[in-house]
Amino acid sequence: MADDLSWSDFTGGEKAHLIALHARMAKRGIAGPAVDLSDLQRKVRRIESRAERRKKSSKKK
């Protein structure tokens, strides 16, 4: 997770999506270290950046 984000900065839907993505990463991790996780990591970063933008825009108000 990004350094300046806390769990409360995410919406309920984002939290559920993050949990599901992390579960999928864990499931793939069981298959071995050679499994590519970059697609799921990219999705997590996208959700984090969306929450970061929302947090920054709310501070400006």
N, CA, C and O atoms as a Maestro MAE file, in Angstrom:
{
 s_m_m2io_version
 :::
 2.0.0
}

f_m_ct {
 s_m_title
 :::
 protein
 m_atom[244] {
  # First column is atom index #
  i_m_mmod_type
  r_m_x_coord
  r_m_y_coord
  r_m_z_coord
  i_m_residue_number
  s_m_chain_name
  s_m_pdb_residue_name
  s_m_pdb_atom_name
  i_m_atomic_number
  :::
  1 25 0.850 -1.162 0.000 1 A "MET " " N  " 7
  2 3 0.000 0.000 0.000 1 A "MET " " CA " 6
  3 2 0.899 1.229 0.000 1 A "MET " " C  " 6
  4 15 2.000 1.201 0.550 1 A "MET " " O  " 8
  5 25 0.432 2.297 -0.611 2 A "ALA " " N  " 7
  6 3 1.187 3.539 -0.645 2 A "ALA " " CA " 6
  7 2 1.415 4.040 0.781 2 A "ALA " " C  " 6
  8 15 0.605 3.792 1.673 2 A "ALA " " O  " 8
  9 25 2.516 4.739 0.982 3 A "ASP " " N  " 7
  10 3 2.933 5.140 2.324 3 A "ASP " " CA " 6
  11 2 1.934 6.038 3.046 3 A "ASP " " C  " 6
  12 15 1.707 5.868 4.243 3 A "ASP " " O  " 8
  13 25 1.343 6.977 2.347 4 A "ASP " " N  " 7
  14 3 0.477 7.930 3.031 4 A "ASP " " CA " 6
  15 2 -1.006 7.566 2.973 4 A "ASP " " C  " 6
  16 15 -1.855 8.400 3.287 4 A "ASP " " O  " 8
  17 25 -1.322 6.366 2.586 5 A "LEU " " N  " 7
  18 3 -2.704 5.902 2.577 5 A "LEU " " CA " 6
  19 2 -2.966 5.008 3.778 5 A "LEU " " C  " 6
  20 15 -2.106 4.230 4.191 5 A "LEU " " O  " 8
  21 25 -4.157 5.130 4.327 6 A "SER " " N  " 7
  22 3 -4.563 4.214 5.388 6 A "SER " " CA " 6
  23 2 -5.769 3.425 4.881 6 A "SER " " C  " 6
  24 15 -6.354 3.768 3.853 6 A "SER " " O  " 8
  25 25 -6.126 2.402 5.583 7 A "TRP " " N  " 7
  26 3 -7.218 1.526 5.160 7 A "TRP " " CA " 6
  27 2 -8.520 2.311 5.048 7 A "TRP " " C  " 6
  28 15 -9.371 1.983 4.221 7 A "TRP " " O  " 8
  29 25 -8.682 3.341 5.869 8 A "SER " " N  " 7
  30 3 -9.927 4.120 5.850 8 A "SER " " CA " 6
  31 2 -10.020 5.043 4.635 8 A "SER " " C  " 6
  32 15 -11.086 5.607 4.388 8 A "SER " " O  " 8
  33 25 -8.949 5.213 3.877 9 A "ASP " " N  " 7
  34 3 -8.982 6.049 2.679 9 A "ASP " " CA " 6
  35 2 -9.620 5.338 1.489 9 A "ASP " " C  " 6
  36 15 -9.904 5.977 0.475 9 A "ASP " " O  " 8
  37 25 -9.847 4.054 1.589 10 A "PHE " " N  " 7
  38 3 -10.440 3.282 0.511 10 A "PHE " " CA " 6
  39 2 -11.946 3.166 0.717 10 A "PHE " " C  " 6
  40 15 -12.429 3.141 1.849 10 A "PHE " " O  " 8
  41 25 -12.681 3.094 -0.390 11 A "THR " " N  " 7
  42 3 -14.118 2.868 -0.299 11 A "THR " " CA " 6
  43 2 -14.363 1.397 0.023 11 A "THR " " C  " 6
  44 15 -13.442 0.582 -0.029 11 A "THR " " O  " 8
  45 25 -15.584 1.070 0.350 12 A "GLY " " N  " 7
  46 3 -15.916 -0.316 0.655 12 A "GLY " " CA " 6
  47 2 -15.670 -1.247 -0.523 12 A "GLY " " C  " 6
  48 15 -15.169 -2.359 -0.360 12 A "GLY " " O  " 8
  49 25 -16.025 -0.783 -1.695 13 A "GLY " " N  " 7
  50 3 -15.799 -1.584 -2.892 13 A "GLY " " CA " 6
  51 2 -14.327 -1.790 -3.178 13 A "GLY " " C  " 6
  52 15 -13.907 -2.876 -3.578 13 A "GLY " " O  " 8
  53 25 -13.539 -0.736 -2.969 14 A "GLU " " N  " 7
  54 3 -12.090 -0.848 -3.179 14 A "GLU " " CA " 6
  55 2 -11.466 -1.820 -2.183 14 A "GLU " " C  " 6
  56 15 -10.575 -2.593 -2.532 14 A "GLU " " O  " 8
  57 25 -11.937 -1.774 -0.953 15 A "LYS " " N  " 7
  58 3 -11.422 -2.693 0.062 15 A "LYS " " CA " 6
  59 2 -11.710 -4.142 -0.333 15 A "LYS " " C  " 6
  60 15 -10.842 -5.009 -0.233 15 A "LYS " " O  " 8
  61 25 -12.926 -4.384 -0.778 16 A "ALA " " N  " 7
  62 3 -13.298 -5.742 -1.187 16 A "ALA " " CA " 6
  63 2 -12.463 -6.195 -2.383 16 A "ALA " " C  " 6
  64 15 -12.017 -7.341 -2.444 16 A "ALA " " O  " 8
  65 25 -12.259 -5.283 -3.329 17 A "HIS " " N  " 7
  66 3 -11.471 -5.614 -4.515 17 A "HIS " " CA " 6
  67 2 -10.019 -5.901 -4.128 17 A "HIS " " C  " 6
  68 15 -9.414 -6.841 -4.644 17 A "HIS " " O  " 8
  69 25 -9.457 -5.090 -3.219 18 A "LEU " " N  " 7
  70 3 -8.079 -5.310 -2.770 18 A "LEU " " CA " 6
  71 2 -7.931 -6.660 -2.073 18 A "LEU " " C  " 6
  72 15 -6.956 -7.378 -2.297 18 A "LEU " " O  " 8
  73 25 -8.886 -6.995 -1.243 19 A "ILE " " N  " 7
  74 3 -8.836 -8.286 -0.541 19 A "ILE " " CA " 6
  75 2 -8.878 -9.430 -1.551 19 A "ILE " " C  " 6
  76 15 -8.128 -10.399 -1.432 19 A "ILE " " O  " 8
  77 25 -9.762 -9.310 -2.550 20 A "ALA " " N  " 7
  78 3 -9.873 -10.359 -3.571 20 A "ALA " " CA " 6
  79 2 -8.579 -10.471 -4.384 20 A "ALA " " C  " 6
  80 15 -8.129 -11.576 -4.687 20 A "ALA " " O  " 8
  81 25 -7.986 -9.333 -4.734 21 A "LEU " " N  " 7
  82 3 -6.746 -9.358 -5.507 21 A "LEU " " CA " 6
  83 2 -5.604 -9.978 -4.706 21 A "LEU " " C  " 6
  84 15 -4.806 -10.742 -5.249 21 A "LEU " " O  " 8
  85 25 -5.528 -9.655 -3.429 22 A "HIS " " N  " 7
  86 3 -4.477 -10.237 -2.597 22 A "HIS " " CA " 6
  87 2 -4.686 -11.741 -2.419 22 A "HIS " " C  " 6
  88 15 -3.722 -12.504 -2.365 22 A "HIS " " O  " 8
  89 25 -5.924 -12.152 -2.331 23 A "ALA " " N  " 7
  90 3 -6.203 -13.593 -2.239 23 A "ALA " " CA " 6
  91 2 -5.783 -14.305 -3.528 23 A "ALA " " C  " 6
  92 15 -5.224 -15.401 -3.484 23 A "ALA " " O  " 8
  93 25 -6.054 -13.681 -4.663 24 A "ARG " " N  " 7
  94 3 -5.646 -14.282 -5.939 24 A "ARG " " CA " 6
  95 2 -4.121 -14.351 -6.044 24 A "ARG " " C  " 6
  96 15 -3.571 -15.320 -6.567 24 A "ARG " " O  " 8
  97 25 -3.436 -13.304 -5.539 25 A "MET " " N  " 7
  98 3 -1.963 -13.327 -5.555 25 A "MET " " CA " 6
  99 2 -1.435 -14.447 -4.673 25 A "MET " " C  " 6
  100 15 -0.477 -15.132 -5.032 25 A "MET " " O  " 8
  101 25 -2.062 -14.631 -3.518 26 A "ALA " " N  " 7
  102 3 -1.634 -15.694 -2.612 26 A "ALA " " CA " 6
  103 2 -1.854 -17.066 -3.255 26 A "ALA " " C  " 6
  104 15 -1.012 -17.957 -3.139 26 A "ALA " " O  " 8
  105 25 -2.981 -17.221 -3.926 27 A "LYS " " N  " 7
  106 3 -3.278 -18.489 -4.594 27 A "LYS " " CA " 6
  107 2 -2.252 -18.774 -5.685 27 A "LYS " " C  " 6
  108 15 -1.788 -19.906 -5.828 27 A "LYS " " O  " 8
  109 25 -1.900 -17.750 -6.449 28 A "ARG " " N  " 7
  110 3 -0.885 -17.926 -7.484 28 A "ARG " " CA " 6
  111 2 0.481 -18.193 -6.864 28 A "ARG " " C  " 6
  112 15 1.277 -18.952 -7.417 28 A "ARG " " O  " 8
  113 25 0.755 -17.577 -5.728 29 A "GLY " " N  " 7
  114 3 2.029 -17.773 -5.054 29 A "GLY " " CA " 6
  115 2 2.244 -19.209 -4.622 29 A "GLY " " C  " 6
  116 15 3.380 -19.679 -4.564 29 A "GLY " " O  " 8
  117 25 1.165 -19.906 -4.320 30 A "ILE " " N  " 7
  118 3 1.255 -21.319 -3.946 30 A "ILE " " CA " 6
  119 2 1.802 -22.136 -5.112 30 A "ILE " " C  " 6
  120 15 2.487 -23.138 -4.907 30 A "ILE " " O  " 8
  121 25 1.499 -21.706 -6.333 31 A "ALA " " N  " 7
  122 3 1.941 -22.433 -7.521 31 A "ALA " " CA " 6
  123 2 3.456 -22.388 -7.687 31 A "ALA " " C  " 6
  124 15 4.030 -23.252 -8.351 31 A "ALA " " O  " 8
  125 25 4.096 -21.413 -7.105 32 A "GLY " " N  " 7
  126 3 5.548 -21.340 -7.179 32 A "GLY " " CA " 6
  127 2 6.049 -19.939 -7.444 32 A "GLY " " C  " 6
  128 15 5.273 -19.051 -7.797 32 A "GLY " " O  " 8
  129 25 7.348 -19.735 -7.275 33 A "PRO " " N  " 7
  130 3 7.921 -18.401 -7.415 33 A "PRO " " CA " 6
  131 2 8.015 -17.915 -8.858 33 A "PRO " " C  " 6
  132 15 8.225 -16.723 -9.086 33 A "PRO " " O  " 8
  133 25 7.867 -18.797 -9.829 34 A "ALA " " N  " 7
  134 3 7.997 -18.405 -11.233 34 A "ALA " " CA " 6
  135 2 6.696 -17.856 -11.814 34 A "ALA " " C  " 6
  136 15 6.669 -17.459 -12.979 34 A "ALA " " O  " 8
  137 25 5.620 -17.824 -11.033 35 A "VAL " " N  " 7
  138 3 4.329 -17.362 -11.521 35 A "VAL " " CA " 6
  139 2 4.323 -15.831 -11.579 35 A "VAL " " C  " 6
  140 15 4.777 -15.162 -10.651 35 A "VAL " " O  " 8
  141 25 3.808 -15.299 -12.667 36 A "ASP " " N  " 7
  142 3 3.776 -13.852 -12.881 36 A "ASP " " CA " 6
  143 2 2.603 -13.225 -12.128 36 A "ASP " " C  " 6
  144 15 1.450 -13.607 -12.329 36 A "ASP " " O  " 8
  145 25 2.908 -12.263 -11.263 37 A "LEU " " N  " 7
  146 3 1.885 -11.553 -10.496 37 A "LEU " " CA " 6
  147 2 1.708 -10.114 -10.961 37 A "LEU " " C  " 6
  148 15 0.924 -9.368 -10.375 37 A "LEU " " O  " 8
  149 25 2.423 -9.718 -12.000 38 A "SER " " N  " 7
  150 3 2.459 -8.304 -12.385 38 A "SER " " CA " 6
  151 2 1.090 -7.755 -12.762 38 A "SER " " C  " 6
  152 15 0.811 -6.586 -12.494 38 A "SER " " O  " 8
  153 25 0.225 -8.564 -13.376 39 A "ASP " " N  " 7
  154 3 -1.096 -8.066 -13.750 39 A "ASP " " CA " 6
  155 2 -1.933 -7.721 -12.520 39 A "ASP " " C  " 6
  156 15 -2.634 -6.710 -12.506 39 A "ASP " " O  " 8
  157 25 -1.861 -8.554 -11.499 40 A "LEU " " N  " 7
  158 3 -2.617 -8.282 -10.276 40 A "LEU " " CA " 6
  159 2 -2.005 -7.116 -9.504 40 A "LEU " " C  " 6
  160 15 -2.730 -6.295 -8.941 40 A "LEU " " O  " 8
  161 25 -0.686 -7.041 -9.476 41 A "GLN " " N  " 7
  162 3 -0.016 -5.925 -8.797 41 A "GLN " " CA " 6
  163 2 -0.359 -4.598 -9.462 41 A "GLN " " C  " 6
  164 15 -0.509 -3.580 -8.787 41 A "GLN " " O  " 8
  165 25 -0.483 -4.611 -10.790 42 A "ARG " " N  " 7
  166 3 -0.843 -3.409 -11.522 42 A "ARG " " CA " 6
  167 2 -2.258 -2.959 -11.145 42 A "ARG " " C  " 6
  168 15 -2.511 -1.761 -11.012 42 A "ARG " " O  " 8
  169 25 -3.173 -3.906 -10.973 43 A "LYS " " N  " 7
  170 3 -4.532 -3.576 -10.565 43 A "LYS " " CA " 6
  171 2 -4.560 -2.974 -9.162 43 A "LYS " " C  " 6
  172 15 -5.309 -2.033 -8.900 43 A "LYS " " O  " 8
  173 25 -3.744 -3.517 -8.265 44 A "VAL " " N  " 7
  174 3 -3.666 -2.988 -6.902 44 A "VAL " " CA " 6
  175 2 -3.127 -1.556 -6.932 44 A "VAL " " C  " 6
  176 15 -3.665 -0.676 -6.261 44 A "VAL " " O  " 8
  177 25 -2.064 -1.322 -7.712 45 A "ARG " " N  " 7
  178 3 -1.508 0.030 -7.810 45 A "ARG " " CA " 6
  179 2 -2.524 1.006 -8.378 45 A "ARG " " C  " 6
  180 15 -2.576 2.161 -7.955 45 A "ARG " " O  " 8
  181 25 -3.334 0.556 -9.333 46 A "ARG " " N  " 7
  182 3 -4.355 1.424 -9.924 46 A "ARG " " CA " 6
  183 2 -5.389 1.828 -8.875 46 A "ARG " " C  " 6
  184 15 -5.798 2.989 -8.831 46 A "ARG " " O  " 8
  185 25 -5.810 0.905 -8.046 47 A "ILE " " N  " 7
  186 3 -6.775 1.210 -6.978 47 A "ILE " " CA " 6
  187 2 -6.145 2.167 -5.972 47 A "ILE " " C  " 6
  188 15 -6.792 3.110 -5.516 47 A "ILE " " O  " 8
  189 25 -4.882 1.923 -5.629 48 A "GLU " " N  " 7
  190 3 -4.193 2.800 -4.681 48 A "GLU " " CA " 6
  191 2 -4.055 4.215 -5.229 48 A "GLU " " C  " 6
  192 15 -4.238 5.184 -4.493 48 A "GLU " " O  " 8
  193 25 -3.736 4.341 -6.504 49 A "SER " " N  " 7
  194 3 -3.579 5.676 -7.077 49 A "SER " " CA " 6
  195 2 -4.914 6.412 -7.128 49 A "SER " " C  " 6
  196 15 -4.960 7.630 -6.956 49 A "SER " " O  " 8
  197 25 -6.003 5.673 -7.364 50 A "ARG " " N  " 7
  198 3 -7.331 6.290 -7.366 50 A "ARG " " CA " 6
  199 2 -7.664 6.822 -5.969 50 A "ARG " " C  " 6
  200 15 -8.195 7.925 -5.836 50 A "ARG " " O  " 8
  201 25 -7.358 6.052 -4.944 51 A "ALA " " N  " 7
  202 3 -7.615 6.484 -3.565 51 A "ALA " " CA " 6
  203 2 -6.712 7.664 -3.207 51 A "ALA " " C  " 6
  204 15 -7.132 8.582 -2.502 51 A "ALA " " O  " 8
  205 25 -5.483 7.635 -3.691 52 A "GLU " " N  " 7
  206 3 -4.546 8.737 -3.432 52 A "GLU " " CA " 6
  207 2 -5.055 10.039 -4.053 52 A "GLU " " C  " 6
  208 15 -5.031 11.087 -3.409 52 A "GLU " " O  " 8
  209 25 -5.514 9.971 -5.299 53 A "ARG " " N  " 7
  210 3 -6.057 11.171 -5.965 53 A "ARG " " CA " 6
  211 2 -7.270 11.697 -5.211 53 A "ARG " " C  " 6
  212 15 -7.413 12.906 -5.028 53 A "ARG " " O  " 8
  213 25 -8.137 10.801 -4.775 54 A "ARG " " N  " 7
  214 3 -9.328 11.214 -4.039 54 A "ARG " " CA " 6
  215 2 -8.945 11.874 -2.720 54 A "ARG " " C  " 6
  216 15 -9.553 12.866 -2.317 54 A "ARG " " O  " 8
  217 25 -7.948 11.328 -2.056 55 A "LYS " " N  " 7
  218 3 -7.515 11.871 -0.770 55 A "LYS " " CA " 6
  219 2 -6.915 13.266 -0.963 55 A "LYS " " C  " 6
  220 15 -7.192 14.173 -0.179 55 A "LYS " " O  " 8
  221 25 -6.096 13.439 -2.003 56 A "LYS " " N  " 7
  222 3 -5.481 14.737 -2.272 56 A "LYS " " CA " 6
  223 2 -6.529 15.773 -2.651 56 A "LYS " " C  " 6
  224 15 -6.437 16.927 -2.233 56 A "LYS " " O  " 8
  225 25 -7.513 15.381 -3.428 57 A "SER " " N  " 7
  226 3 -8.548 16.339 -3.835 57 A "SER " " CA " 6
  227 2 -9.418 16.746 -2.655 57 A "SER " " C  " 6
  228 15 -9.902 17.877 -2.625 57 A "SER " " O  " 8
  229 25 -9.635 15.868 -1.683 58 A "SER " " N  " 7
  230 3 -10.432 16.222 -0.519 58 A "SER " " CA " 6
  231 2 -9.658 17.137 0.434 58 A "SER " " C  " 6
  232 15 -10.272 17.898 1.181 58 A "SER " " O  " 8
  233 25 -8.334 17.079 0.421 59 A "LYS " " N  " 7
  234 3 -7.533 17.961 1.262 59 A "LYS " " CA " 6
  235 2 -7.549 19.386 0.731 59 A "LYS " " C  " 6
  236 15 -7.430 20.337 1.504 59 A "LYS " " O  " 8
  237 25 -7.696 19.543 -0.586 60 A "LYS " " N  " 7
  238 3 -7.696 20.876 -1.184 60 A "LYS " " CA " 6
  239 2 -8.938 21.666 -0.811 60 A "LYS " " C  " 6
  240 15 -8.902 22.896 -0.794 60 A "LYS " " O  " 8
  241 25 -10.028 20.987 -0.515 61 A "LYS " " N  " 7
  242 3 -11.293 21.669 -0.210 61 A "LYS " " CA " 6
  243 2 -11.296 22.283 1.142 61 A "LYS " " C  " 6
  244 15 -12.288 22.891 1.542 61 A "LYS " " O  " 8
  :::
 }
 m_bond[243] {
  # First column is bond index #
  i_m_from
  i_m_to
  i_m_order
  :::
  1 1 2 1
  2 2 3 1
  3 3 4 2
  4 3 5 1
  5 5 6 1
  6 6 7 1
  7 7 8 2
  8 7 9 1
  9 9 10 1
  10 10 11 1
  11 11 12 2
  12 11 13 1
  13 13 14 1
  14 14 15 1
  15 15 16 2
  16 15 17 1
  17 17 18 1
  18 18 19 1
  19 19 20 2
  20 19 21 1
  21 21 22 1
  22 22 23 1
  23 23 24 2
  24 23 25 1
  25 25 26 1
  26 26 27 1
  27 27 28 2
  28 27 29 1
  29 29 30 1
  30 30 31 1
  31 31 32 2
  32 31 33 1
  33 33 34 1
  34 34 35 1
  35 35 36 2
  36 35 37 1
  37 37 38 1
  38 38 39 1
  39 39 40 2
  40 39 41 1
  41 41 42 1
  42 42 43 1
  43 43 44 2
  44 43 45 1
  45 45 46 1
  46 46 47 1
  47 47 48 2
  48 47 49 1
  49 49 50 1
  50 50 51 1
  51 51 52 2
  52 51 53 1
  53 53 54 1
  54 54 55 1
  55 55 56 2
  56 55 57 1
  57 57 58 1
  58 58 59 1
  59 59 60 2
  60 59 61 1
  61 61 62 1
  62 62 63 1
  63 63 64 2
  64 63 65 1
  65 65 66 1
  66 66 67 1
  67 67 68 2
  68 67 69 1
  69 69 70 1
  70 70 71 1
  71 71 72 2
  72 71 73 1
  73 73 74 1
  74 74 75 1
  75 75 76 2
  76 75 77 1
  77 77 78 1
  78 78 79 1
  79 79 80 2
  80 79 81 1
  81 81 82 1
  82 82 83 1
  83 83 84 2
  84 83 85 1
  85 85 86 1
  86 86 87 1
  87 87 88 2
  88 87 89 1
  89 89 90 1
  90 90 91 1
  91 91 92 2
  92 91 93 1
  93 93 94 1
  94 94 95 1
  95 95 96 2
  96 95 97 1
  97 97 98 1
  98 98 99 1
  99 99 100 2
  100 99 101 1
  101 101 102 1
  102 102 103 1
  103 103 104 2
  104 103 105 1
  105 105 106 1
  106 106 107 1
  107 107 108 2
  108 107 109 1
  109 109 110 1
  110 110 111 1
  111 111 112 2
  112 111 113 1
  113 113 114 1
  114 114 115 1
  115 115 116 2
  116 115 117 1
  117 117 118 1
  118 118 119 1
  119 119 120 2
  120 119 121 1
  121 121 122 1
  122 122 123 1
  123 123 124 2
  124 123 125 1
  125 125 126 1
  126 126 127 1
  127 127 128 2
  128 127 129 1
  129 129 130 1
  130 130 131 1
  131 131 132 2
  132 131 133 1
  133 133 134 1
  134 134 135 1
  135 135 136 2
  136 135 137 1
  137 137 138 1
  138 138 139 1
  139 139 140 2
  140 139 141 1
  141 141 142 1
  142 142 143 1
  143 143 144 2
  144 143 145 1
  145 145 146 1
  146 146 147 1
  147 147 148 2
  148 147 149 1
  149 149 150 1
  150 150 151 1
  151 151 152 2
  152 151 153 1
  153 153 154 1
  154 154 155 1
  155 155 156 2
  156 155 157 1
  157 157 158 1
  158 158 159 1
  159 159 160 2
  160 159 161 1
  161 161 162 1
  162 162 163 1
  163 163 164 2
  164 163 165 1
  165 165 166 1
  166 166 167 1
  167 167 168 2
  168 167 169 1
  169 169 170 1
  170 170 171 1
  171 171 172 2
  172 171 173 1
  173 173 174 1
  174 174 175 1
  175 175 176 2
  176 175 177 1
  177 177 178 1
  178 178 179 1
  179 179 180 2
  180 179 181 1
  181 181 182 1
  182 182 183 1
  183 183 184 2
  184 183 185 1
  185 185 186 1
  186 186 187 1
  187 187 188 2
  188 187 189 1
  189 189 190 1
  190 190 191 1
  191 191 192 2
  192 191 193 1
  193 193 194 1
  194 194 195 1
  195 195 196 2
  196 195 197 1
  197 197 198 1
  198 198 199 1
  199 199 200 2
  200 199 201 1
  201 201 202 1
  202 202 203 1
  203 203 204 2
  204 203 205 1
  205 205 206 1
  206 206 207 1
  207 207 208 2
  208 207 209 1
  209 209 210 1
  210 210 211 1
  211 211 212 2
  212 211 213 1
  213 213 214 1
  214 214 215 1
  215 215 216 2
  216 215 217 1
  217 217 218 1
  218 218 219 1
  219 219 220 2
  220 219 221 1
  221 221 222 1
  222 222 223 1
  223 223 224 2
  224 223 225 1
  225 225 226 1
  226 226 227 1
  227 227 228 2
  228 227 229 1
  229 229 230 1
  230 230 231 1
  231 231 232 2
  232 231 233 1
  233 233 234 1
  234 234 235 1
  235 235 236 2
  236 235 237 1
  237 237 238 1
  238 238 239 1
  239 239 240 2
  240 239 241 1
  241 241 242 1
  242 242 243 1
  243 243 244 2
  :::
 }
}
